[in-house]
Amino acid sequence: MKLDLHVHSTASDGTVSPEGVVERAIAGGLDVLALADHDTVAGVERAIAAARDRMLHIIPAIEMSSTFEGTDIHILGYFVDIRSEAFVEHTRRNHKRRGERMSEMVAKLARQGITITRDQLGEQRGSAEVAYSRPHLARALVKVGYANSIRDAFARLIGNNCPAYVPTLIATPEEVTGVILSAGGIPVWAHPPAEHFLRLLPRLLGAGLRGLEAYRATRVSAGVGKLEKVARKEGLVLTGGSDWHGPEGGFRLGDFYVTGDEVGDFLAAEGM
């Protein structure tokens, strides 16, 4: 069994529609896909409909944003009830705050002599219903010529600790963990950052954290061996995913996957 438990679509900051994600997942040989858009479940039903009667199982999921000591912390929620009232409220707050945050980042760039207009930024998201995210800004910076690539935009301008970075400040990690639990989901810490791992872990465990994302196609986290050891000690499940946002990332959906053996405890938690 081949699984990718961390994929994005145009419902948040990906470049491929939920239906297109399903087509690419099937073409890439995946058996299970978790559509985990940032702070929204708007694309889940579309993905489930597109995968109906086909050889691909869709796990309803979300990647929720929070902030800890000025750093963005992401908590994945799996097998969530996408009609949960908690998600409705979080989505409303998220949309408002991300709009404010984007204005703050654009203003910081302007002070550095880098001008991005609202029209240039708006072209990079699917619709006005989609909350702004940093990849939208990165793509605008590339299109206008201020960055050579999305990776370059993050590395020099808008990544963590860069001159134009602004944290999301939507909620705390404990709060979003609670939202996922209230929606019947399994909260999993996405790509845990090494610099905050040991200090934040006890707080997340106290809030009800049930898993760690250990297997990654991109991004450096606390390290697979360390995460596996902590998971055994604390009784946490392990997950993995590509964090795929679209083909511009340089690899196809399905190039990276985890196996049923690697995430067996996670699947068993929901009887899969």
C-alpha positions as CSV (number, residue, x, y, z in Angstrom):
1,M,0.0,0.0,0.0
2,K,1.3,3.4,-1.0
3,L,0.1,6.5,1.0
4,D,0.7,10.2,0.9
5,L,-0.7,11.8,4.0
6,H,0.1,15.4,3.4
7,V,-1.1,17.0,0.1
8,H,-2.4,20.5,-0.8
9,S,-4.7,21.8,-3.5
10,T,-6.1,25.1,-4.7
11,A,-8.5,25.1,-1.8
12,S,-5.5,26.6,0.1
13,D,-2.1,27.3,-1.4
14,G,-1.6,24.5,-3.9
15,T,-1.6,24.9,-7.7
16,V,-3.8,21.9,-8.6
17,S,-7.5,21.6,-8.0
18,P,-8.8,18.8,-5.7
19,E,-10.0,16.9,-8.7
20,G,-6.6,17.3,-10.4
21,V,-4.9,16.1,-7.2
22,V,-6.9,12.9,-7.4
23,E,-6.0,12.4,-11.0
24,R,-2.3,12.9,-10.4
25,A,-2.4,10.6,-7.3
26,I,-4.0,7.8,-9.3
27,A,-1.5,8.3,-12.1
28,G,1.3,8.2,-9.5
29,G,0.2,4.9,-8.2
30,L,-1.0,6.0,-4.8
31,D,-3.6,4.0,-2.9
32,V,-4.4,6.4,-0.1
33,L,-4.3,10.2,-0.1
34,A,-4.9,12.7,2.7
35,L,-6.0,16.1,1.3
36,A,-4.7,18.4,4.1
37,D,-5.1,22.0,3.0
38,H,-4.1,24.9,5.2
39,D,-6.9,25.8,7.7
40,T,-9.7,24.7,5.4
41,V,-11.6,21.5,4.5
42,A,-13.2,23.1,1.4
43,G,-11.5,20.7,-1.0
44,V,-12.2,17.4,0.8
45,E,-15.7,16.7,-0.6
46,R,-14.5,17.5,-4.1
47,A,-11.6,15.1,-3.8
48,I,-13.8,12.3,-2.4
49,A,-16.3,12.8,-5.2
50,A,-13.5,12.7,-7.8
51,A,-12.1,9.5,-6.3
52,R,-15.5,7.7,-6.0
53,D,-15.5,4.2,-7.6
54,R,-11.8,4.5,-8.3
55,M,-8.7,2.9,-6.8
56,L,-7.9,5.7,-4.4
57,H,-9.0,6.2,-0.8
58,I,-9.3,9.8,0.4
59,I,-8.7,10.6,4.1
60,P,-10.5,13.8,5.1
61,A,-7.8,16.0,6.7
62,I,-6.6,19.5,7.4
63,E,-3.3,21.3,8.3
64,M,-4.0,23.9,11.0
65,S,-1.8,26.9,11.6
66,S,-0.7,28.0,15.0
67,T,2.1,30.1,16.5
68,F,4.6,29.3,19.3
69,E,7.2,31.9,20.3
70,G,6.9,33.6,17.0
71,T,7.3,30.4,14.9
72,D,4.5,28.9,12.9
73,I,3.6,25.4,14.1
74,H,1.3,23.2,12.0
75,I,-0.9,20.5,13.3
76,L,-2.4,18.0,10.9
77,G,-5.9,16.6,11.6
78,Y,-6.9,13.2,10.1
79,F,-10.3,11.5,9.8
80,V,-12.0,14.8,10.8
81,D,-15.7,15.6,10.5
82,I,-15.5,18.3,7.9
83,R,-18.8,19.7,8.9
84,S,-17.6,20.5,12.4
85,E,-18.7,23.9,13.7
86,A,-15.2,24.3,15.2
87,F,-13.8,24.3,11.6
88,V,-16.3,26.9,10.5
89,E,-15.2,29.3,13.2
90,H,-11.5,28.6,12.6
91,T,-11.8,29.1,8.9
92,R,-13.5,32.4,9.4
93,R,-10.7,33.6,11.8
94,N,-8.0,32.2,9.5
95,H,-9.3,34.0,6.5
96,K,-9.4,37.4,8.3
97,R,-6.0,37.0,9.9
98,R,-4.3,35.7,6.8
99,G,-5.5,38.8,4.9
100,E,-4.1,41.0,7.6
101,R,-0.8,39.1,7.7
102,M,-0.4,39.3,4.0
103,S,-0.8,43.1,4.1
104,E,1.8,43.3,6.8
105,M,4.3,41.2,4.7
106,V,3.6,43.2,1.6
107,A,4.3,46.4,3.6
108,K,7.6,44.9,4.9
109,L,8.6,44.1,1.4
110,A,7.8,47.6,0.2
111,R,10.1,49.0,2.9
112,Q,12.9,47.0,1.2
113,G,12.0,48.4,-2.2
114,I,10.0,45.3,-3.3
115,T,6.6,46.3,-4.6
116,I,3.8,43.7,-4.9
117,T,0.3,44.9,-5.8
118,R,-2.9,43.3,-4.6
119,D,-3.8,42.4,-8.2
120,Q,-0.4,40.6,-8.6
121,L,-1.0,38.8,-5.4
122,G,-4.6,37.9,-6.1
123,E,-3.7,36.3,-9.4
124,Q,-1.9,33.6,-7.4
125,R,-4.9,32.2,-5.5
126,G,-7.8,30.3,-6.9
127,S,-10.5,32.7,-5.7
128,A,-11.4,35.3,-3.1
129,E,-12.7,32.5,-0.9
130,V,-9.1,31.1,-0.6
131,A,-7.2,32.6,2.4
132,Y,-3.8,34.1,1.5
133,S,-0.7,32.0,2.3
134,R,3.0,32.5,1.8
135,P,3.2,30.4,-1.4
136,H,0.8,32.9,-3.0
137,L,3.2,35.7,-2.2
138,A,6.3,33.6,-3.3
139,R,4.7,32.9,-6.7
140,A,4.0,36.6,-7.1
141,L,7.6,37.5,-6.2
142,V,8.8,35.0,-8.9
143,K,6.4,36.3,-11.5
144,V,7.3,39.9,-11.0
145,G,11.0,39.1,-11.0
146,Y,12.1,39.6,-7.4
147,A,12.9,35.9,-6.9
148,N,14.3,33.2,-9.1
149,S,12.1,30.5,-7.6
150,I,9.6,29.8,-4.8
151,R,12.5,28.3,-2.8
152,D,14.5,31.5,-3.4
153,A,11.6,33.7,-2.3
154,F,11.3,31.8,1.0
155,A,15.1,31.6,1.5
156,R,15.8,35.3,1.1
157,L,12.5,37.2,1.7
158,I,9.5,35.5,3.3
159,G,10.7,32.4,5.1
160,N,10.9,32.1,8.9
161,N,13.4,34.7,10.2
162,C,13.6,36.5,6.9
163,P,13.1,40.3,6.6
164,A,9.4,40.2,5.5
165,Y,8.3,37.3,7.7
166,V,5.2,37.7,9.8
167,P,3.8,34.8,12.0
168,T,0.2,33.7,11.4
169,L,-0.9,34.4,15.0
170,I,-4.2,32.6,14.5
171,A,-4.2,30.3,17.5
172,T,-1.9,28.4,19.8
173,P,-0.8,24.8,19.1
174,E,-2.9,23.6,22.0
175,E,-6.0,25.4,20.7
176,V,-5.8,23.9,17.2
177,T,-5.1,20.5,18.7
178,G,-8.4,20.9,20.6
179,V,-10.3,21.9,17.4
180,I,-9.1,18.7,15.7
181,L,-10.1,16.6,18.7
182,S,-13.5,18.3,18.8
183,A,-14.0,17.3,15.2
184,G,-13.3,13.7,16.0
185,G,-9.9,13.8,14.3
186,I,-6.4,12.5,15.1
187,P,-4.0,15.5,15.7
188,V,-0.5,15.0,14.4
189,W,2.4,17.4,14.6
190,A,3.5,18.3,11.1
191,H,7.3,18.5,10.3
192,P,8.2,19.3,14.0
193,P,10.9,21.9,14.1
194,A,14.0,20.7,15.9
195,E,14.5,24.0,17.8
196,H,11.1,23.9,19.5
197,F,10.5,20.1,19.7
198,L,11.5,19.3,23.3
199,R,9.9,22.5,24.8
200,L,6.6,22.3,22.9
201,L,6.1,18.5,23.0
202,P,4.9,18.3,26.6
203,R,2.3,21.0,26.0
204,L,1.0,19.3,22.9
205,L,0.9,15.9,24.7
206,G,-1.2,17.6,27.4
207,A,-3.5,19.0,24.8
208,G,-4.1,15.6,23.3
209,L,-1.6,15.2,20.5
210,R,-1.7,11.7,19.1
211,G,1.0,11.6,16.4
212,L,4.1,12.9,14.8
213,E,4.9,13.4,11.1
214,A,8.2,11.6,10.8
215,Y,8.6,10.7,7.1
216,R,9.0,13.6,4.8
217,A,9.9,14.3,1.2
218,T,11.1,17.8,1.9
219,R,12.0,20.0,4.9
220,V,14.2,19.3,7.8
221,S,12.5,18.4,11.1
222,A,13.5,17.0,14.4
223,G,14.9,13.8,12.7
224,V,13.3,10.5,11.9
225,G,15.2,8.5,14.5
226,K,14.4,10.9,17.3
227,L,10.7,11.1,16.3
228,E,10.4,7.3,16.2
229,K,12.0,7.0,19.6
230,V,9.6,9.6,21.1
231,A,6.6,8.0,19.5
232,R,7.4,4.7,21.1
233,K,7.9,6.3,24.5
234,E,4.7,8.4,24.4
235,G,2.5,6.0,22.5
236,L,2.1,8.2,19.5
237,V,1.4,7.2,15.9
238,L,3.8,8.1,13.1
239,T,2.7,9.5,9.7
240,G,4.4,10.8,6.6
241,G,3.7,12.8,3.5
242,S,5.2,14.8,0.6
243,D,3.7,18.2,1.5
244,W,3.0,18.4,-2.2
245,H,1.7,21.8,-3.4
246,G,2.0,21.2,-7.2
247,P,4.4,20.2,-10.0
248,E,6.5,23.3,-9.7
249,G,8.0,21.7,-6.6
250,G,10.1,19.5,-8.8
251,F,8.5,16.1,-8.2
252,R,5.3,14.3,-9.2
253,L,2.6,13.2,-6.8
254,G,3.4,9.6,-6.0
255,D,7.2,10.0,-6.3
256,F,7.2,10.1,-2.5
257,Y,5.1,7.8,-0.4
258,V,4.9,5.9,2.9
259,T,4.0,2.3,3.2
260,G,1.3,0.6,5.3
261,D,4.0,-0.9,7.4
262,E,5.6,2.5,8.2
263,V,2.2,4.0,9.3
264,G,0.5,0.8,10.5
265,D,-0.4,2.2,14.0
266,F,-1.9,5.3,12.4
267,L,-4.1,3.2,10.1
268,A,-5.1,0.8,12.9
269,A,-6.3,3.8,14.9
270,E,-9.1,4.2,12.5
271,G,-9.6,0.6,11.6
272,M,-8.0,0.8,8.1
